[in-house]
Amino acid sequence: MAANEYLPFRSEIRDVIKHTELEYTFRLTYEGQVKPGQFFEVSIPKYGEAPISVSGIGDGTVDLTIRRVGKVTNEIFEHYVGDKLFMRGPYGNGFDIDNYKGKELVVIAGGTGLSPVKGVVDYFCSHMEETIGMTLVAGFKTPKDILFIEEFGHWQKNLDVILTVDCAQDDTACQIGLVTQYIPELKLKNVAKAVAIVVGPPMMMKFAAQGLLQRGFHEENIWISHERKMCCGIGKCGHCKIDDTYVCLEGPVFNYVKGAQLLD
């Protein structure tokens, strides 16, 4: 008898990490295969469920970085270490690490778009021998909106990191400007063979991908994620449908050859 893919399971909160006033990471128990860029449906009886991207993969745990923006996420924020939440998943196709091994990788992330690709950054930061080189360009609205600030200190030891904000509210070590303006400045050994991941708001992904193409990247060497389109996770509700593509079934990660057709 086939398993009921709608049926959630209970997961214990092992840790809660505060990043900003609105974004926390919940470290939850999970045993099974999962890739960066995939997502889980997190639910609370009487309140509903919300799709949350995987922002970290541990030994028997997954990290879900959650923004407090509505009824379900407001209630999730009332739960603490030792409490339990319901989850189902993981769903989607995620980022395949093998696509980027032995290559020069550029990751461009805007705001919470850093969460689904963080697992890729973590992996190569710890396995630099598997990459020719890696650059992370991450942009946020203000210094107070920066996610994973402690991780940036670790990443900067091994990776080329450009951390930028749209505007500075106080003295900050960050650069100022949109992520797209730093694409022409990327120092790359061989653009024609380099690969890239772009995750963020649709307009940011559109112009960042265009900037990479102008630098000489090939379409098939760029990947994007439509993680913001997720809803039910199994193609039943139709909210993720773009033309004839169900993003939660074929995505949310797409090679740009296909993904370009799905950008607004």
Phi, psi and chi 1 to 4 in degrees:
 res  aa     phi    psi   chi1   chi2   chi3   chi4
   1 MET       -  129.6 -176.0  176.7  178.7      -
   2 ALA   -68.5  145.6      -      -      -      -
   3 ALA   -68.7  147.0      -      -      -      -
   4 ASN   -80.6  107.7 -173.9  -15.8      -      -
   5 GLU   -72.8   -9.6   57.1 -172.9   -7.0      -
   6 TYR   -82.6  -18.5  -81.3  108.6      -      -
   7 LEU   -77.2  117.5 -169.9   63.8      -      -
   8 PRO   -80.2  164.4   28.3  -32.0      -      -
   9 PHE  -123.7  159.0   53.2   88.2      -      -
  10 ARG   -84.3  138.7  -71.2  165.1   66.2   90.6
  11 SER  -134.5  135.1 -179.8      -      -      -
  12 GLU   -90.0  139.6 -179.5  179.7  -27.3      -
  13 ILE   -78.5  117.3  -59.8  172.9      -      -
  14 ARG   -93.2  -28.0  -70.3  -70.9  177.6   83.7
  15 ASP  -159.3  153.1 -161.7    5.2      -      -
  16 VAL  -130.6  121.6  179.3      -      -      -
  17 ILE  -117.5  120.3  -56.1  162.0      -      -
  18 LYS   -87.2  130.2  179.7  179.5  178.8 -180.0
  19 HIS  -107.0  -50.7  -56.4  -64.9      -      -
  20 THR  -136.5 -176.2   72.7      -      -      -
  21 GLU   -65.7  -23.2  -68.1  -57.6  -45.0      -
  22 LEU  -113.0  -12.8  -67.4  178.4      -      -
  23 GLU  -123.5  121.7  -75.1  116.4  -12.8      -
  24 TYR  -125.2  152.9  -72.4   21.9      -      -
  25 THR  -103.8  127.9  -71.0      -      -      -
  26 PHE  -105.1  119.9  -71.3   76.3      -      -
  27 ARG   -93.4  116.0 -176.9  159.7  -65.7  157.2
  28 LEU  -119.8  147.9  -65.7  151.1      -      -
  29 THR   -69.6  136.3   55.5      -      -      -
  30 TYR  -161.3  129.5  176.2   71.4      -      -
  31 GLU  -114.4  116.6  -63.2  -72.6  -11.7      -
  32 GLY   154.2  174.7      -      -      -      -
  33 GLN   -78.7  137.7  -64.8  -65.2  -43.7      -
  34 VAL  -155.3  146.3   62.1      -      -      -
  35 LYS  -117.3  152.0  -69.1 -178.8  179.7  179.7
  36 PRO   -56.5  140.5  -22.1   32.7      -      -
  37 GLY    94.2  -17.0      -      -      -      -
  38 GLN   -76.6  173.7  -70.9 -172.6  -60.7      -
  39 PHE  -144.2  158.3   65.0   98.9      -      -
  40 PHE  -115.1  153.0  -74.0   88.0      -      -
  41 GLU   -93.2  119.4  -63.9  -77.3   -9.4      -
  42 VAL  -104.0  128.8 -179.5      -      -      -
  43 SER  -133.0  154.4   61.7      -      -      -
  44 ILE  -133.9  123.5  -59.9  175.2      -      -
  45 PRO   -52.2  138.9  -28.1   36.6      -      -
  46 LYS    80.4  -13.9  -61.3 -178.7 -177.2  179.6
  47 TYR  -111.2  -28.4  -70.3   90.7      -      -
  48 GLY   112.7 -161.4      -      -      -      -
  49 GLU  -139.2  160.7   65.3  179.1    6.9      -
  50 ALA  -142.1  138.2      -      -      -      -
  51 PRO   -79.9  128.0   27.6  -30.0      -      -
  52 ILE  -129.5  128.5  -50.9  -66.0      -      -
  53 SER   -73.2  150.5  -65.5      -      -      -
  54 VAL   -75.5  123.6  173.3      -      -      -
  55 SER  -109.9   -3.5   60.1      -      -      -
  56 GLY  -167.4  148.3      -      -      -      -
  57 ILE  -127.7  119.1  -57.7  168.4      -      -
  58 GLY  -117.8 -170.3      -      -      -      -
  59 ASP   -82.1   97.6 -176.1   10.6      -      -
  60 GLY    80.4   14.2      -      -      -      -
  61 THR  -142.1  160.0   63.8      -      -      -
  62 VAL  -131.2  147.7  -69.6      -      -      -
  63 ASP  -100.4  132.9  -71.0   -5.3      -      -
  64 LEU  -123.3  114.8  -56.8 -179.4      -      -
  65 THR   -92.1  119.2  -60.4      -      -      -
  66 ILE  -118.2  133.2  -59.8  174.3      -      -
  67 ARG   -99.1  131.2 -178.6  175.4  176.1   83.2
  68 ARG   -80.7   99.5 -171.2  171.8 -169.6  163.1
  69 VAL  -135.0    1.3  -67.0      -      -      -
  70 GLY  -168.9 -169.7      -      -      -      -
  71 LYS   -58.0  -49.4 -178.0  178.8  178.8 -179.0
  72 VAL   -70.1  -48.7  179.4      -      -      -
  73 THR   -67.3  -33.0   52.0      -      -      -
  74 ASN   -58.6  -41.5  -76.3  -16.4      -      -
  75 GLU   -72.4  -37.0 -174.4   61.4   22.7      -
  76 ILE   -57.9  -37.1  -69.0  172.9      -      -
  77 PHE   -69.1   -8.2  -88.9   53.1      -      -
  78 GLU   -90.2    3.1  -62.0  -59.6  -41.8      -
  79 HIS  -105.8  147.5  -72.2   68.0      -      -
  80 TYR  -132.3  178.9  -54.1   94.9      -      -
  81 VAL   -54.0  130.2  173.9      -      -      -
  82 GLY    97.3  -22.0      -      -      -      -
  83 ASP   -73.0  167.7  -70.4  -15.0      -      -
  84 LYS  -124.2  145.1  -67.4 -178.6  173.4   61.3
  85 LEU  -122.8  160.9  -62.5  171.6      -      -
  86 PHE   -96.9  140.5  -74.1   96.3      -      -
  87 MET  -137.1  154.9  -61.0 -158.9  -55.1      -
  88 ARG  -139.4  148.3   57.9 -177.7  177.0   89.6
  89 GLY   129.4 -165.9      -      -      -      -
  90 PRO   -79.6  155.7   31.2  -35.8      -      -
  91 TYR  -119.3  163.7  -62.0  116.0      -      -
  92 GLY    85.4  174.4      -      -      -      -
  93 ASN  -101.3  -14.2   60.2   -3.7      -      -
  94 GLY    63.3 -177.1      -      -      -      -
  95 PHE   -94.4  126.3  -66.0  101.9      -      -
  96 ASP   -88.6  109.3 -172.1  -16.2      -      -
  97 ILE   -53.5  -34.4  -65.9  -67.4      -      -
  98 ASP   -61.3  -24.4  -71.4  -20.8      -      -
  99 ASN   -66.5  -18.9  -73.8  -31.9      -      -
 100 TYR  -115.6   -5.7  -42.1  112.1      -      -
 101 LYS   -68.4  140.9  -72.8 -177.4  178.1  179.9
 102 GLY    71.7   16.5      -      -      -      -
 103 LYS  -130.0  169.3  -60.7  173.9 -177.4  176.1
 104 GLU   -89.7  122.1 -169.8  171.1   12.3      -
 105 LEU  -116.2  134.8  172.4   61.6      -      -
 106 VAL  -118.1  127.7  175.0      -      -      -
 107 VAL  -115.2  124.4  173.8      -      -      -
 108 ILE  -119.3  120.5  -57.7  175.6      -      -
 109 ALA  -132.5  139.7      -      -      -      -
 110 GLY  -117.7  121.0      -      -      -      -
 111 GLY    58.8 -131.1      -      -      -      -
 112 THR   -67.3   -7.7   55.4      -      -      -
 113 GLY   -63.7  -13.9      -      -      -      -
 114 LEU   -70.5  -27.2 -179.3   56.7      -      -
 115 SER   -58.9  -53.9  -64.1      -      -      -
 116 PRO   -67.6  -20.2   22.1  -33.1      -      -
 117 VAL  -101.9   -2.6   78.3      -      -      -
 118 LYS   -59.4  -35.8  176.8  176.7  173.4  -70.8
 119 GLY   -61.0  -34.6      -      -      -      -
 120 VAL   -68.7  -44.0  177.0      -      -      -
 121 VAL   -62.0  -45.7  178.8      -      -      -
 122 ASP   -58.8  -43.6  -73.9  -24.1      -      -
 123 TYR   -61.4  -52.4  179.5   85.2      -      -
 124 PHE   -74.7  -25.4  -75.4  109.8      -      -
 125 CYS   -63.6  -31.3 -173.0      -      -      -
 126 SER   -93.5   -7.9  -60.8      -      -      -
 127 HIS  -134.6   57.0  -60.9   82.2      -      -
 128 MET   -63.1  -21.4  -71.2  -58.0  -63.9      -
 129 GLU   -69.4  -12.7   73.0  -79.1    0.5      -
 130 GLU   -97.0    7.9  -63.6 -175.5   22.1      -
 131 THR  -137.3  149.4  176.9      -      -      -
 132 ILE   -73.2  -31.7  -66.2  175.7      -      -
 133 GLY   174.3  156.0      -      -      -      -
 134 MET  -143.7  136.0 -178.9  173.1  173.5      -
 135 THR  -123.5  132.5  -58.9      -      -      -
 136 LEU  -113.3  123.1  169.2   63.4      -      -
 137 VAL  -114.1  113.4 -175.5      -      -      -
 138 ALA  -124.9  129.7      -      -      -      -
 139 GLY  -122.8  142.0      -      -      -      -
 140 PHE  -135.5  164.2  -61.5   88.9      -      -
 141 LYS   -65.4  -51.6  -71.8 -176.3  178.4  179.9
 142 THR  -140.6  167.6   73.0      -      -      -
 143 PRO   -57.5  -29.9  -27.9   36.5      -      -
 144 LYS   -72.5  -13.2  -66.8 -179.0  179.8  179.1
 145 ASP   -97.3    1.0  -63.5  -51.0      -      -
 146 ILE   -69.9  128.8  -64.3  173.9      -      -
 147 LEU   -94.2  152.6  -58.2  178.4      -      -
 148 PHE    57.0   43.3  -46.5  116.6      -      -
 149 ILE   -60.3  -37.1 -169.5   67.4      -      -
 150 GLU   -68.3  -37.0  -67.6 -175.7    0.5      -
 151 GLU   -64.0  -34.0  -77.2   85.0  -15.4      -
 152 PHE   -59.0  -38.4  -88.7  102.1      -      -
 153 GLY   -60.8  -37.0      -      -      -      -
 154 HIS   -74.2  -44.4  174.9   61.0      -      -
 155 TRP   -60.9  -38.7  -65.8  -24.5      -      -
 156 GLN   -64.5  -17.2  -72.1  170.2  -20.8      -
 157 LYS   -73.9  -28.3  -64.7  176.5 -177.9  177.8
 158 ASN  -117.4  -23.5  -67.8  -29.1      -      -
 159 LEU  -114.8  159.9  -47.3  176.5      -      -
 160 ASP   -81.2  115.7  -68.6  -32.8      -      -
 161 VAL  -119.5  129.0  175.5      -      -      -
 162 ILE  -115.9  108.9  -61.0  172.3      -      -
 163 LEU  -106.9  118.5  176.8   57.9      -      -
 164 THR  -131.2  153.1 -178.8      -      -      -
 165 VAL  -126.5  152.4  -66.5      -      -      -
 166 ASP   -64.9  -38.9  -65.6  -10.2      -      -
 167 CYS  -153.1  144.6   58.3      -      -      -
 168 ALA   -95.2  130.9      -      -      -      -
 169 GLN   -93.7  -16.6  -64.5  177.7  -26.4      -
 170 ASP  -158.0 -174.9   47.8   29.0      -      -
 171 ASP   -61.0  128.5  -68.5  -23.2      -      -
 172 THR  -147.1  151.2  176.3      -      -      -
 173 ALA   -84.5   -4.8      -      -      -      -
 174 CYS   -72.7  154.8  -57.1      -      -      -
 175 GLN   -80.4  165.6  -59.3 -170.4   61.4      -
 176 ILE  -120.6  132.2  -60.8  175.3      -      -
 177 GLY   138.0  167.6      -      -      -      -
 178 LEU   -73.8  152.9  -58.8  177.6      -      -
 179 VAL   -60.3  -31.4  -66.4      -      -      -
 180 THR   -63.8  -29.1   49.3      -      -      -
 181 GLN   -73.4  -12.5   76.1 -176.9   58.3      -
 182 TYR   -94.5   -7.7  -66.1   95.7      -      -
 183 ILE   -62.3  -43.7  -65.5  174.5      -      -
 184 PRO   -62.6  -20.1  -24.7   36.3      -      -
 185 GLU   -91.9   -3.5  -57.7  175.3   10.6      -
 186 LEU   -60.4  131.9  -66.6  175.4      -      -
 187 LYS   -94.9  103.8  -61.6  176.4 -178.9  178.8
 188 LEU  -120.0  144.4  -59.5  169.8      -      -
 189 LYS   -78.1  -41.4  -61.0  178.2  178.5   67.1
 190 ASN  -150.2   93.1 -171.7  -22.5      -      -
 191 VAL   -59.2  -38.4  175.2      -      -      -
 192 ALA   -62.4  -25.9      -      -      -      -
 193 LYS  -107.5   -2.2  -66.4 -176.2  178.4 -179.9
 194 ALA   -72.7  154.9      -      -      -      -
 195 VAL  -121.9  156.8  -65.5      -      -      -
 196 ALA  -145.4  150.9      -      -      -      -
 197 ILE  -123.4  132.5  -64.0  171.2      -      -
 198 VAL  -128.4  122.6 -178.5      -      -      -
 199 VAL  -138.5  132.3 -172.4      -      -      -
 200 GLY   165.5 -163.1      -      -      -      -
 201 PRO   -58.9  150.3  -22.5   32.9      -      -
 202 PRO   -51.5  -45.6  -28.6   36.2      -      -
 203 MET   -66.6  -36.6  -69.1  -57.7  -68.9      -
 204 MET   -64.1  -44.1  170.1 -102.5  165.2      -
 205 MET   -62.9  -40.6  -69.6 -164.1  -66.0      -
 206 LYS   -60.0  -50.4  176.4  179.6  179.2  179.5
 207 PHE   -77.7  -29.7  -72.3  107.0      -      -
 208 ALA   -66.8  -42.8      -      -      -      -
 209 ALA   -63.2  -41.0      -      -      -      -
 210 GLN   -62.4  -39.0  -71.4  178.7   -3.7      -
 211 GLY   -64.3  -39.3      -      -      -      -
 212 LEU   -66.0  -41.2  -69.2  170.0      -      -
 213 LEU   -62.9  -39.2  -67.8  173.1      -      -
 214 GLN   -65.5  -28.9  -69.5  170.8    2.5      -
 215 ARG   -75.9  -13.4  -82.9  -64.3  -50.2  -91.1
 216 GLY   113.2    4.3      -      -      -      -
 217 PHE   -66.0  147.1  -81.7   75.2      -      -
 218 HIS   -89.3  144.8  -64.4  -61.2      -      -
 219 GLU   -52.1  -43.2  -83.1 -165.7  -11.3      -
 220 GLU   -71.0   -5.7   61.9  -90.7   22.2      -
 221 ASN  -103.3   13.3  -70.6  -20.4      -      -
 222 ILE  -120.9  137.7  -58.9  172.3      -      -
 223 TRP  -124.8  143.8  -76.4  -99.7      -      -
 224 ILE  -130.0  167.4   64.2  173.2      -      -
 225 SER  -131.5  131.1  174.3      -      -      -
 226 HIS   -98.5   43.7  -79.9  -71.0      -      -
 227 GLU   -61.8  -21.7   51.0  101.6   17.0      -
 228 ARG   -72.8  -13.3  -67.8  174.8 -179.4 -127.7
 229 LYS   -87.1   -5.9  -66.4  -71.9  -69.1 -176.6
 230 MET   -64.8  145.7  -62.0  -61.5   90.3      -
 231 CYS  -141.5  -91.7 -164.2      -      -      -
 232 CYS   -79.3  -25.7   76.2      -      -      -
 233 GLY    93.8  -15.2      -      -      -      -
 234 ILE  -131.1   21.2   53.2  177.4      -      -
 235 GLY    72.7   23.6      -      -      -      -
 236 LYS  -100.0  -32.9  -61.4  -61.0 -177.6 -176.9
 237 CYS   -85.2  -24.4   71.8      -      -      -
 238 GLY    83.3   -2.0      -      -      -      -
 239 HIS   -67.8  -23.4  -76.1   80.8      -      -
 240 CYS   -92.4   -0.3   73.7      -      -      -
 241 LYS   -71.8  127.1 -165.9  169.8 -175.6  -73.9
 242 ILE  -121.3  112.7  -57.4  176.6      -      -
 243 ASP    55.8 -117.7  -63.9  -32.8      -      -
 244 ASP  -104.9   15.2   60.6  -10.8      -      -
 245 THR  -106.3  125.0  -60.7      -      -      -
 246 TYR   -91.2  107.2  -75.7   87.9      -      -
 247 VAL   -61.0  -37.0  174.9      -      -      -
 248 CYS   -73.2  -16.1   63.5      -      -      -
 249 LEU   -95.5  -44.6  -62.0 -179.2      -      -
 250 GLU   -91.7  -17.8  -63.6 -174.8   39.1      -
 251 GLY  -121.0 -148.1      -      -      -      -
 252 PRO   -76.7  -11.1   29.9  -37.1      -      -
 253 VAL   -86.0  128.8  175.0      -      -      -
 254 PHE  -130.5  141.6  -69.6   91.5      -      -
 255 ASN   -66.1  145.7 -175.6  -89.9      -      -
 256 TYR   -64.4  -22.5 -166.7   67.1      -      -
 257 VAL   -56.7  -40.4  173.0      -      -      -
 258 LYS   -90.9  -41.7  170.5   72.3  172.4 -178.8
 259 GLY   -62.5  -30.8      -      -      -      -
 260 ALA   -60.4  -29.7      -      -      -      -
 261 GLN   -75.2  -12.8  -54.7  169.3   29.8      -
 262 LEU  -105.0   -5.3  -54.2  176.5      -      -
 263 LEU   -78.9  138.7  -73.1  172.3      -      -
 264 ASP   -68.9      -  -63.7  -29.0      -      -
